[in-house]
Amino acid sequence: MLAARDYRFLDGIPPERYGEALELGLSSPWYLALHLEEAGKTAEAASFYELGAKQSPYPFNLLCLKGLLGTGSAESRLAALGVLAAQKSFVTGGLDTGRIRDEILLESGRFDELPGGLAAWSYAHPLPEVLTKPVSGLPAGFPEPFYRITGARAAAVRRDYQAAWASVQDQLADPSPEILNRPVLSDFGRAALYGAGDFALAAKSFANLVADNPTGEGEREASYIAAFYAGRLYARAGNSHTRMARTFLARAISLADRPVDRDAALWYLLELSVKGGTSLFIADLGRYAPGWGDGAAFTDLLDGCTARLVQERDWPSLLALQKALPDGAERDILVRIDYLAARSGLLSPDESAAALRSAFEGDHGSLYYHVLAGELLGLTPGSMAGPGSVRRQQPRGQAGNDARIGAPAPD
């Protein structure tokens, strides 16, 4: 019956008799609970999870406690969480007990038990669903800034961006310390991107929040977010604001303390660079790319630049691009550019052979360039060590000044 998702055999059986399921095996409460939870019978599933948490052996007792986190009452969920937090097991690996506890407290309306209280907690976290209601539906009794900030954030979450920006614009004109928390400022930035009518004016509001010499992690992070959105908003304001957009995105790069933050600012800076011409793009790539965290994130920009250079038959710039790329770029991009550089006619015979050998033997997934390079080398697939046996011979990102084509990015 379980295989057929037929749970009628439990209908009419009172929860106090669920213990008889142990006669099917001490692990049976967990299996029965899983099926019932999948069927939407949450109360019944919780009862079996509670039974298994008390009666089943390891690891099924912990699995049942974990199941209770999504099905039980607030009290049983918090109790289960307390037990799981003290365990070291594959069952509890990766369990974010702090986040889960906060979610339970929010859902059950126990706001006073949140670290620092609801208002302070909300400024330091993404806005939870319980706070995305209109202001009139929010819990009462909190300081007035909480309602202004939360109302604007909730409107942004609901994608009512114009209403969100109307409130955000007023708050940025006289910023309170609370809005300098990263989650708040990020929501305000999205409200500006999608709700502002005058992007240049909106950008200036965020630019004013960038500290000249930020001290401390909080001020530095707030300055990063402000610079990031100032740059993006200036970019949306049109070509006449490109210089300011580049300035603030470069500033965001310098303020980023996390690789993912640096990559985000760098992506938008390089997107602007592409619009300014391939020479500018290559110069910025040579300057900033050696510090990127995830080279794969930039593949679309590199693909576009490479296609443009091939279309224009701009082989000198292609060689500059080849030298500017760090090893952290996607291997398929590296091998494609190596192959094209070898075919450019601008490399010496030894350099051309090295580039082709990199394409033929390198660690990448492109059979196409492996075969083409092998043909030019007079080799056939399988006649050498094959793909993945060698890395590129010349370290990337160490080009001389001849590779730095175009104006450098602003400081």
Phi, psi and chi 1 to 4 in degrees:
 res  aa     phi    psi   chi1   chi2   chi3   chi4
   1 MET       -  -37.1  -77.3 -173.6  -85.0      -
   2 LEU   -64.2  -39.7  -68.3  178.1      -      -
   3 ALA   -62.6  -31.1      -      -      -      -
   4 ALA   -89.8    6.5      -      -      -      -
   5 ARG    59.0   35.0  -56.7  -68.5 -166.1  -89.2
   6 ASP  -106.9  108.9 -176.5   -3.8      -      -
   7 TYR  -110.5   16.9  -51.8  106.8      -      -
   8 ARG   -65.7  -21.1  -72.0  175.0  -63.7  177.4
   9 PHE   -65.4  -15.8   70.5   95.6      -      -
  10 LEU   -92.0  -12.9  -71.0  171.1      -      -
  11 ASP   -61.6  132.6  -68.5  -12.8      -      -
  12 GLY    85.9   -7.6      -      -      -      -
  13 ILE   -87.7  120.3  -62.0  178.7      -      -
  14 PRO   -69.8  148.8   24.4  -33.2      -      -
  15 PRO   -55.5  -29.3  -26.7   35.4      -      -
  16 GLU   -66.7  -14.4   54.7  -93.6   22.8      -
  17 ARG   -96.0   -2.5  -68.9 -171.0   57.5 -166.1
  18 TYR   -61.2  -23.8  -75.9  177.3      -      -
  19 GLY   -60.4  -22.4      -      -      -      -
  20 GLU   -64.3  -18.3  -63.2  173.6   17.4      -
  21 ALA   -64.3  -21.1      -      -      -      -
  22 LEU   -63.1  -20.2  -66.5  168.5      -      -
  23 GLU   -66.9  -20.5  -62.7  176.1    9.6      -
  24 LEU   -80.7  -11.0  -58.8  173.4      -      -
  25 GLY   138.0  146.6      -      -      -      -
  26 LEU   -67.9  -17.5  -65.7  179.0      -      -
  27 SER   -91.5   -4.9   62.4      -      -      -
  28 SER   -61.6  -34.2   59.1      -      -      -
  29 PRO   -57.7  -38.2  -28.5   36.7      -      -
  30 TRP   -66.5  -45.4 -179.1   64.2      -      -
  31 TYR   -63.7  -43.6  -70.7  107.4      -      -
  32 LEU   -63.6  -41.9  -73.1  166.8      -      -
  33 ALA   -62.6  -40.8      -      -      -      -
  34 LEU   -58.2  -47.2  -78.9 -179.8      -      -
  35 HIS   -63.8  -43.6  -79.8  -82.5      -      -
  36 LEU   -66.7  -38.8  -70.5  166.3      -      -
  37 GLU   -63.6  -41.2 -175.6  178.1   -1.3      -
  38 GLU   -64.2  -31.7 -175.8  178.2  -19.5      -
  39 ALA   -81.8   -2.2      -      -      -      -
  40 GLY    86.4    6.8      -      -      -      -
  41 LYS   -90.2   73.4  -65.9  178.3  176.1  -70.0
  42 THR   -65.8  -42.8  -53.9      -      -      -
  43 ALA   -63.0  -44.6      -      -      -      -
  44 GLU   -65.1  -40.9  -67.2   88.6  -20.9      -
  45 ALA   -61.0  -43.1      -      -      -      -
  46 ALA   -61.3  -38.1      -      -      -      -
  47 SER   -63.7  -42.3  -66.6      -      -      -
  48 PHE   -69.6  -36.7  -84.3  108.0      -      -
  49 TYR   -61.6  -41.6  -80.2  136.8      -      -
  50 GLU   -63.6  -40.1  -72.0  177.4   -9.7      -
  51 LEU   -62.3  -48.0  173.5   65.5      -      -
  52 GLY   -66.0  -35.6      -      -      -      -
  53 ALA   -61.6  -30.5      -      -      -      -
  54 LYS   -92.4  -34.0  -63.9  174.2 -177.7  176.5
  55 GLN  -111.3  -23.2  -59.0  -69.3  -23.9      -
  56 SER   -83.7  151.3  -64.3      -      -      -
  57 PRO   -79.0  169.7   31.0  -35.6      -      -
  58 TYR   -63.7  140.8  176.6   86.0      -      -
  59 PRO   -93.8    3.5   36.1  -37.0      -      -
  60 PHE   -67.6  -28.1  -63.8  100.6      -      -
  61 ASN   -64.8  -40.7   58.6  -22.7      -      -
  62 LEU   -72.0  -36.5  -63.2 -172.6      -      -
  63 LEU   -62.1  -37.3  -70.7  168.7      -      -
  64 CYS   -69.0  -40.1  -75.2      -      -      -
  65 LEU   -60.2  -41.4  -75.4  169.3      -      -
  66 LYS   -64.5  -38.0 -165.4  171.5 -177.5 -180.0
  67 GLY   -64.1  -33.3      -      -      -      -
  68 LEU   -63.6  -26.2  -88.8  175.4      -      -
  69 LEU   -60.1  -24.5  -62.6  179.7      -      -
  70 GLY  -110.3    1.1      -      -      -      -
  71 THR  -131.1  -26.8   57.5      -      -      -
  72 GLY   -80.2 -179.0      -      -      -      -
  73 SER   -70.5  167.7   64.3      -      -      -
  74 ALA   -57.2  -42.3      -      -      -      -
  75 GLU   -65.5  -45.2  -70.1  -62.7  -22.1      -
  76 SER   -68.9  -34.3   64.1      -      -      -
  77 ARG   -66.4  -44.2  -68.1  164.6   69.3 -171.2
  78 LEU   -65.4  -38.4  -71.9  170.9      -      -
  79 ALA   -65.4  -43.6      -      -      -      -
  80 ALA   -62.0  -40.8      -      -      -      -
  81 LEU   -63.3  -39.5 -172.4   63.5      -      -
  82 GLY   -62.3  -40.0      -      -      -      -
  83 VAL   -68.7  -46.0  175.0      -      -      -
  84 LEU   -63.0  -35.6  -70.8  169.3      -      -
  85 ALA   -63.2  -23.4      -      -      -      -
  86 ALA   -93.0   -0.5      -      -      -      -
  87 GLN  -100.1  147.0  -56.3  -63.4  -43.6      -
  88 LYS  -115.9  103.8  -69.2 -175.4  178.4 -179.9
  89 SER  -156.5  160.1  164.4      -      -      -
  90 PHE   -62.1  -24.3   75.1   92.2      -      -
  91 VAL   -67.8  -37.0  177.0      -      -      -
  92 THR   -96.6   -2.3   58.0      -      -      -
  93 GLY   -60.9  130.2      -      -      -      -
  94 GLY    78.5    4.8      -      -      -      -
  95 LEU   -77.5  117.3 -161.8   65.9      -      -
  96 ASP   -87.7   86.2 -171.2  -16.9      -      -
  97 THR   -65.3  -35.3   54.7      -      -      -
  98 GLY   -64.2  -45.4      -      -      -      -
  99 ARG   -64.7  -43.0  177.7 -172.6   59.5   79.4
 100 ILE   -64.4  -41.7  -64.5  171.0      -      -
 101 ARG   -60.4  -44.7 -179.4  179.5 -176.4  -84.5
 102 ASP   -61.2  -41.0  -70.2  -10.5      -      -
 103 GLU   -62.1  -42.1  -71.5  176.9   -5.7      -
 104 ILE   -64.3  -43.5  -63.8  171.3      -      -
 105 LEU   -64.1  -39.7  -65.6  175.0      -      -
 106 LEU   -65.2  -47.7  -77.5  164.9      -      -
 107 GLU   -64.1  -30.9  -68.6  169.9   10.1      -
 108 SER   -94.5    3.6   57.4      -      -      -
 109 GLY    73.2   18.8      -      -      -      -
 110 ARG   -92.6   62.8  -63.8  163.7   63.4  166.8
 111 PHE   -66.2  -32.1  -56.5  130.4      -      -
 112 ASP   -66.0  -19.1  -68.0  -18.0      -      -
 113 GLU   -88.3   -5.3  -62.5  178.7   48.1      -
 114 LEU   -69.8  146.1  -71.3  165.5      -      -
 115 PRO   -56.6  116.9  -24.1   33.8      -      -
 116 GLY    83.0   -4.7      -      -      -      -
 117 GLY    90.1  165.9      -      -      -      -
 118 LEU   -59.8  -47.0  177.2   60.8      -      -
 119 ALA   -61.9  -53.9      -      -      -      -
 120 ALA   -62.0  -39.6      -      -      -      -
 121 TRP   -62.5  -43.3 -177.5   93.8      -      -
 122 SER   -65.1  -33.0   69.8      -      -      -
 123 TYR   -68.3  -25.1  -57.6  144.9      -      -
 124 ALA   -98.8    3.2      -      -      -      -
 125 HIS  -136.2  159.0  -67.3   81.4      -      -
 126 PRO   -56.8  145.7  -24.0   33.8      -      -
 127 LEU   -66.9  121.0 -161.3   67.7      -      -
 128 PRO   -74.9  160.5   28.9  -34.6      -      -
 129 GLU   -58.9  -34.5 -175.4  177.3   -3.7      -
 130 VAL   -63.4  -20.6   70.1      -      -      -
 131 LEU  -103.6    9.0  -63.1 -177.6      -      -
 132 THR   -89.7    8.2   58.8      -      -      -
 133 LYS   -76.6  163.0  -54.8  170.1 -175.9  176.3
 134 PRO   -57.1  158.5  -25.2   34.0      -      -
 135 VAL   -54.0  -37.6  171.8      -      -      -
 136 SER   -62.0  -21.1   60.0      -      -      -
 137 GLY   -97.6    3.1      -      -      -      -
 138 LEU   -80.8  156.4  -65.9  175.0      -      -
 139 PRO   -58.5  145.9  -17.0   26.6      -      -
 140 ALA   -90.7  164.0      -      -      -      -
 141 GLY    92.9   16.8      -      -      -      -
 142 PHE  -109.9  163.3  -68.2   95.1      -      -
 143 PRO   -59.7  151.1  -22.3   32.7      -      -
 144 GLU   -57.9  -39.6 -167.9  -84.6  -24.7      -
 145 PRO   -57.6  -29.8  -25.7   35.2      -      -
 146 PHE   -59.0  -41.6  167.6   75.8      -      -
 147 TYR   -73.6  -37.8  -64.0  102.3      -      -
 148 ARG   -65.0  -47.8  -75.6 -169.8  -72.0  112.2
 149 ILE   -67.6  -47.9  -68.1  170.3      -      -
 150 THR   -67.3  -37.1  -54.6      -      -      -
 151 GLY   -62.0  -42.1      -      -      -      -
 152 ALA   -67.5  -42.7      -      -      -      -
 153 ARG   -64.9  -41.2  -64.5  177.8   71.6 -168.8
 154 ALA   -63.3  -39.8      -      -      -      -
 155 ALA   -63.0  -39.1      -      -      -      -
 156 ALA   -65.7  -41.7      -      -      -      -
 157 VAL   -62.9  -36.3  170.6      -      -      -
 158 ARG   -80.0    1.0  -63.4 -166.0  -55.8  -91.1
 159 ARG    65.8   25.3  -61.1 -171.6  178.9 -175.9
 160 ASP   -91.6   69.5 -172.9   -0.8      -      -
 161 TYR   -67.9  -34.6  -66.3  117.0      -      -
 162 GLN   -66.6  -42.3  -70.5 -174.8  -25.6      -
 163 ALA   -65.9  -39.2      -      -      -      -
 164 ALA   -62.3  -45.9      -      -      -      -
 165 TRP   -66.9  -35.6  174.7 -119.2      -      -
 166 ALA   -57.3  -41.2      -      -      -      -
 167 SER   -74.8  -43.2  174.7      -      -      -
 168 VAL   -61.6  -41.7  167.3      -      -      -
 169 GLN   -58.5  -42.4 -168.8  171.7   20.6      -
 170 ASP   -65.9  -39.3  -70.0  -19.9      -      -
 171 GLN   -71.9  -32.3  -65.3 -176.1   60.6      -
 172 LEU   -72.3  -24.5  -69.2  178.3      -      -
 173 ALA   -67.8  -29.2      -      -      -      -
 174 ASP  -138.7   73.6 -175.9   18.7      -      -
 175 PRO   -67.9  135.7   24.0  -32.9      -      -
 176 SER   -94.5  159.9   62.7      -      -      -
 177 PRO   -58.6  -29.2  -23.0   33.4      -      -
 178 GLU   -63.6  -33.0  -68.4   85.4   -3.1      -
 179 ILE   -74.9   -9.4   72.9  170.3      -      -
 180 LEU   -83.8    2.9  -62.2  179.7      -      -
 181 ASN   -72.8  138.9  -74.2  -84.5      -      -
 182 ARG   -53.7  -49.9  178.7 -176.2 -179.0  125.1
 183 PRO   -60.2  -37.7  -24.3   36.3      -      -
 184 VAL   -66.5  -50.8  176.0      -      -      -
 185 LEU   -64.9  -33.1 -156.0   53.2      -      -
 186 SER   -65.7  -42.8  -66.4      -      -      -
 187 ASP   -64.5  -38.5  -74.8  -17.0      -      -
 188 PHE   -64.1  -38.7  -78.3   15.2      -      -
 189 GLY   -63.1  -41.6      -      -      -      -
 190 ARG   -65.7  -37.3  -77.8 -173.2  -75.0  -86.1
 191 ALA   -60.4  -40.1      -      -      -      -
 192 ALA   -68.3  -43.8      -      -      -      -
 193 LEU   -60.0  -37.0  -79.6  174.0      -      -
 194 TYR  -110.0   -5.1  -56.9  111.2      -      -
 195 GLY  -124.1  -13.9      -      -      -      -
 196 ALA   -74.9  142.7      -      -      -      -
 197 GLY   -90.7  -29.8      -      -      -      -
 198 ASP  -118.9   98.7 -173.8  -27.5      -      -
 199 PHE   -66.5  -36.3  -69.9  120.3      -      -
 200 ALA   -64.8  -41.9      -      -      -      -
 201 LEU   -65.8  -40.3 -174.4   61.7      -      -
 202 ALA   -63.9  -41.3      -      -      -      -
 203 ALA   -60.1  -40.3      -      -      -      -
 204 LYS   -62.5  -35.5 -172.5  175.0 -179.4 -179.5
 205 SER   -61.9  -39.9  -63.6      -      -      -
 206 PHE   -77.0  -35.6  -76.5   90.3      -      -
 207 ALA   -60.4  -33.9      -      -      -      -
 208 ASN   -66.5  -15.8  -69.7  -23.4      -      -
 209 LEU   -91.5   -6.6  -61.5  177.9      -      -
 210 VAL   -80.4  116.1 -178.8      -      -      -
 211 ALA   -73.5  144.0      -      -      -      -
 212 ASP   -66.5  -45.0  -67.6  -27.9      -      -
 213 ASN  -135.3   76.0  -63.7  -66.8      -      -
 214 PRO   -63.0  136.8   22.7  -32.3      -      -
 215 THR  -118.2  138.9   58.2      -      -      -
 216 GLY    86.3  152.6      -      -      -      -
 217 GLU   -62.3  -42.2 -178.6 -179.1   -8.2      -
 218 GLY   -64.3  -46.4      -      -      -      -
 219 GLU   -67.5  -37.2 -173.6  179.5   11.5      -
 220 ARG   -66.4  -42.4 -173.8  175.0  174.9   85.5
 221 GLU   -67.1  -40.6 -170.4  169.6   51.0      -
 222 ALA   -63.2  -39.7      -      -      -      -
 223 SER   -66.0  -36.9  -69.2      -      -      -
 224 TYR   -60.8  -51.4  162.9   79.4      -      -
 225 ILE   -60.1  -43.4  -64.9  -67.0      -      -
 226 ALA   -63.3  -44.2      -      -      -      -
 227 ALA   -65.8  -39.4      -      -      -      -
 228 PHE   -60.3  -48.7  175.4   78.4      -      -
 229 TYR   -74.7  -30.9  -79.7  106.2      -      -
 230 ALA   -60.7  -44.9      -      -      -      -
 231 GLY   -62.1  -45.4      -      -      -      -
 232 ARG   -66.2  -38.1  -69.6 -164.4   61.6 -171.5
 233 LEU   -70.5  -40.4  -72.1  161.4      -      -
 234 TYR   -62.3  -36.0  -86.5  125.7      -      -
 235 ALA   -63.4  -36.9      -      -      -      -
 236 ARG   -75.1  -17.4  -71.8 -159.8  172.7 -167.8
 237 ALA   -76.0   -8.4      -      -      -      -
 238 GLY   113.1  173.0      -      -      -      -
 239 ASN   -60.2  -30.1  -67.0  -22.8      -      -
 240 SER   -68.3  -12.0   61.5      -      -      -
 241 HIS  -112.5   12.2  -62.2  -81.8      -      -
 242 THR   -61.6  -41.0  -62.7      -      -      -
 243 ARG   -60.3  -43.5 -175.9 -177.7   64.4   81.7
 244 MET   -66.2  -38.1  -67.6  -65.4  -72.9      -
 245 ALA   -60.6  -45.8      -      -      -      -
 246 ARG   -63.6  -40.5  -72.1  177.5   54.3   81.5
 247 THR   -60.2  -46.1  -63.5      -      -      -
 248 PHE   -77.1  -31.8  -81.5   98.2      -      -
 249 LEU   -68.4  -38.7  -72.1  170.7      -      -
 250 ALA   -64.1  -37.3      -      -      -      -
 251 ARG   -64.9  -41.3  178.0   70.7  171.8  134.6
 252 ALA   -61.7  -40.6      -      -      -      -
 253 ILE   -58.6  -42.9  -69.3  171.7      -      -
 254 SER   -70.2  -23.2   71.7      -      -      -
 255 LEU   -92.9  -13.5  -71.2  166.4      -      -
 256 ALA   -69.8  128.6      -      -      -      -
 257 ASP  -104.2  -10.1  -69.6  -34.0      -      -
 258 ARG  -115.5  139.0  -60.2 -169.5  -54.7  169.8
 259 PRO   -53.5  -39.8  -27.7   36.0      -      -
 260 VAL   -65.9  -34.1   66.0      -      -      -
 261 ASP   -69.9  -43.2  -72.3  -19.2      -      -
 262 ARG   -62.2  -43.0 -169.5 -179.5 -171.7  -80.5
 263 ASP   -61.3  -39.9  -75.9   -3.9      -      -
 264 ALA   -62.2  -48.2      -      -      -      -
 265 ALA   -65.8  -39.8      -      -      -      -
 266 LEU   -65.0  -38.4  177.1   55.2      -      -
 267 TRP   -59.0  -46.4 -164.9   96.2      -      -
 268 TYR   -70.7  -31.7  -74.8  103.3      -      -
 269 LEU   -66.4  -43.8  176.9   64.9      -      -
 270 LEU   -68.4  -31.8  -69.5  177.5      -      -
 271 GLU   -61.9  -40.7 -176.4 -171.6   41.6      -
 272 LEU   -66.1  -38.4  -81.9  178.0      -      -
 273 SER   -61.7  -40.0  -56.3      -      -      -
 274 VAL   -57.6  -42.0  168.6      -      -      -
 275 LYS   -67.3  -25.0  -63.3  174.6 -177.6  177.3
 276 GLY   -85.3   -3.8      -      -      -      -
 277 GLY   117.9  154.6      -      -      -      -
 278 THR   -65.0  -31.6   53.4      -      -      -
 279 SER   -64.4  -42.7  -66.9      -      -      -
 280 LEU   -65.9  -40.9  179.8   59.2      -      -
 281 PHE   -60.0  -45.5  175.7   78.8      -      -
 282 ILE   -66.6  -38.5  -66.7  168.2      -      -
 283 ALA   -63.5  -45.0      -      -      -      -
 284 ASP   -66.5  -37.1  -77.2  -17.2      -      -
 285 LEU   -61.9  -45.8 -169.6   69.8      -      -
 286 GLY   -63.1  -31.5      -      -      -      -
 287 ARG   -79.6  -41.9  178.3  174.1 -174.4  175.0
 288 TYR  -106.9  -28.3  -65.9  109.0      -      -
 289 ALA   -60.9  -33.9      -      -      -      -
 290 PRO   -57.1  -17.7  -28.9   37.2      -      -
 291 GLY  -102.9    8.0      -      -      -      -
 292 TRP   -73.5  158.7   65.9   22.2      -      -
 293 GLY   -94.5  -43.4      -      -      -      -
 294 ASP  -127.0   95.7  179.5   13.2      -      -
 295 GLY   -60.8  -27.4      -      -      -      -
 296 ALA   -62.7  -25.9      -      -      -      -
 297 ALA   -66.2  -18.1      -      -      -      -
 298 PHE  -104.1    8.7  -58.2   89.8      -      -
 299 THR   -59.8  -41.6  -62.6      -      -      -
 300 ASP   -63.6  -39.1   54.0  -13.8      -      -
 301 LEU   -67.6  -41.1  -63.9  174.3      -      -
 302 LEU   -67.8  -39.2  -66.6  170.0      -      -
 303 ASP   -58.9  -46.4  -88.7  -24.7      -      -
 304 GLY   -63.1  -43.0      -      -      -      -
 305 CYS   -64.9  -43.7  179.7      -      -      -
 306 THR   -62.2  -45.2  -56.4      -      -      -
 307 ALA   -61.2  -39.4      -      -      -      -
 308 ARG   -66.2  -42.1 -176.5  172.2  173.5  179.3
 309 LEU   -65.7  -39.5  -67.8  174.9      -      -
 310 VAL   -66.8  -42.7  171.9      -      -      -
 311 GLN   -61.2  -39.1 -175.6  178.7   20.3      -
 312 GLU   -86.8   -3.0  -64.0  174.0   -5.9      -
 313 ARG    54.8   40.8  -55.4 -176.7   70.3   80.4
 314 ASP   -93.3   77.5 -174.6   -5.5      -      -
 315 TRP   -69.5  -37.4  -52.7  124.2      -      -
 316 PRO   -58.4  -40.3  -26.7   36.5      -      -
 317 SER   -70.2  -31.8  -67.3      -      -      -
 318 LEU   -63.4  -40.8 -178.6   71.4      -      -
 319 LEU   -65.0  -38.0  -65.3 -171.8      -      -
 320 ALA   -63.3  -39.9      -      -      -      -
 321 LEU   -63.3  -42.2  176.8   61.8      -      -
 322 GLN   -58.6  -42.9 -179.1 -161.3   30.6      -
 323 LYS   -74.4  -29.8  -66.7  176.5 -178.6  178.1
 324 ALA   -76.8  -22.7      -      -      -      -
 325 LEU   -72.7  131.0  -82.9  172.7      -      -
 326 PRO   -82.2  166.7   30.6  -34.2      -      -
 327 ASP   -65.3  -15.7  -80.0  -34.1      -      -
 328 GLY   -75.0   -4.6      -      -      -      -
 329 ALA   -70.0  161.3      -      -      -      -
 330 GLU   -57.0  135.5  -82.8  -76.8  -82.6      -
 331 ARG   -61.9  -34.8  -58.7  -53.0  -59.9  177.1
 332 ASP   -66.0  -33.1  -74.3    0.6      -      -
 333 ILE   -68.4  -43.8  -74.3  -73.2      -      -
 334 LEU   -60.5  -45.3  -65.3  175.5      -      -
 335 VAL   -70.1  -34.5   72.5      -      -      -
 336 ARG   -63.0  -45.0  178.1 -174.3  180.0 -165.9
 337 ILE   -70.7  -36.3  -66.3  174.4      -      -
 338 ASP   -59.1  -45.7  -82.9  -18.0      -      -
 339 TYR   -63.6  -45.7  175.0   79.4      -      -
 340 LEU   -65.0  -37.5  -68.4  170.2      -      -
 341 ALA   -63.6  -39.4      -      -      -      -
 342 ALA   -64.3  -30.8      -      -      -      -
 343 ARG   -87.6   -3.8  -63.3  -65.0  -53.2  -87.8
 344 SER   -70.6  -24.4   69.2      -      -      -
 345 GLY    83.5    3.2      -      -      -      -
 346 LEU  -102.9   -7.7  -62.0 -178.8      -      -
 347 LEU   -91.9  153.6  -62.5  179.9      -      -
 348 SER   -68.8  162.0   69.9      -      -      -
 349 PRO   -54.8  -40.9  -28.2   35.7      -      -
 350 ASP   -66.9  -42.2  -73.0  -14.1      -      -
 351 GLU   -64.8  -41.0  -69.9  172.2  -29.8      -
 352 SER   -63.3  -43.6 -180.0      -      -      -
 353 ALA   -64.1  -39.3      -      -      -      -
 354 ALA   -64.6  -40.9      -      -      -      -
 355 ALA   -65.6  -41.8      -      -      -      -
 356 LEU   -66.9  -38.6  -71.1  172.4      -      -
 357 ARG   -65.1  -35.7 -160.4  168.7  -73.5  -86.0
 358 SER   -63.1  -41.9  174.6      -      -      -
 359 ALA   -68.6  -34.1      -      -      -      -
 360 PHE   -77.1  -41.9 -176.3   75.1      -      -
 361 GLU  -105.5   -9.6  -59.3  176.0  -17.7      -
 362 GLY   -66.2  167.3      -      -      -      -
 363 ASP   -84.9   89.3 -178.4   11.5      -      -
 364 HIS  -154.1  173.0   61.3   84.9      -      -
 365 GLY  -110.7   16.1      -      -      -      -
 366 SER   -96.4   97.1  176.7      -      -      -
 367 LEU   -63.3  -32.1  179.2   62.1      -      -
 368 TYR   -56.8  -53.3  177.1   73.5      -      -
 369 TYR   -74.9  -25.9  -73.5  109.2      -      -
 370 HIS   -61.6  -45.7  172.2   67.6      -      -
 371 VAL   -69.5  -45.7  172.5      -      -      -
 372 LEU   -61.3  -43.7  -69.9 -179.9      -      -
 373 ALA   -64.2  -39.8      -      -      -      -
 374 GLY   -62.2  -39.2      -      -      -      -
 375 GLU   -61.9  -43.7  -71.8 -179.4   -7.2      -
 376 LEU   -68.6  -28.3  -69.5  177.2      -      -
 377 LEU   -85.2   -5.5  -71.4  167.8      -      -
 378 GLY    75.6   25.5      -      -      -      -
 379 LEU  -117.2  163.2  -57.3  168.7      -      -
 380 THR  -120.3  152.8   57.7      -      -      -
 381 PRO   -53.2  130.0  -25.5   34.6      -      -
 382 GLY    94.4   -9.2      -      -      -      -
 383 SER   -79.8  -14.9   64.5      -      -      -
 384 MET  -122.8 -163.1  -65.7 -177.5   63.0      -
 385 ALA   -63.2  -27.8      -      -      -      -
 386 GLY    94.9  175.4      -      -      -      -
 387 PRO   -54.8  137.9  -23.0   32.6      -      -
 388 GLY    91.5   -1.6      -      -      -      -
 389 SER   -82.7  -23.2   61.7      -      -      -
 390 VAL  -137.3  162.4  -60.8      -      -      -
 391 ARG  -104.6  170.3  -64.1  -78.8 -177.8  176.0
 392 ARG   -60.1  138.4 -171.1  178.0 -175.3  -84.3
 393 GLN   -70.7  -45.0  -59.8  -61.2  -47.3      -
 394 GLN   -93.5  123.2  177.2 -175.9  -10.9      -
 395 PRO   -57.2  137.1  -21.6   32.8      -      -
 396 ARG   -84.6  162.5  -65.2 -176.8 -178.4  -87.0
 397 GLY    75.9   12.6      -      -      -      -
 398 GLN  -123.3   33.7  -62.0 -177.8   14.5      -
 399 ALA   -71.2  156.2      -      -      -      -
 400 GLY   -78.4 -174.2      -      -      -      -
 401 ASN   -63.9  -25.5  -69.8  -26.7      -      -
 402 ASP   -64.5  -17.7   59.1  -30.1      -      -
 403 ALA   -87.3  -11.2      -      -      -      -
 404 ARG   -91.3   80.6  -49.8  -59.5 -171.2 -167.6
 405 ILE   -90.9  133.4  -60.6  174.8      -      -
 406 GLY    92.8  176.3      -      -      -      -
 407 ALA   -72.1  140.3      -      -      -      -
 408 PRO   -72.8  161.1   27.3  -34.0      -      -
 409 ALA   -68.0  152.0      -      -      -      -
 410 PRO   -66.4  155.3   25.8  -33.7      -      -
 411 ASP   -72.1      -  -67.8  -32.7      -      -
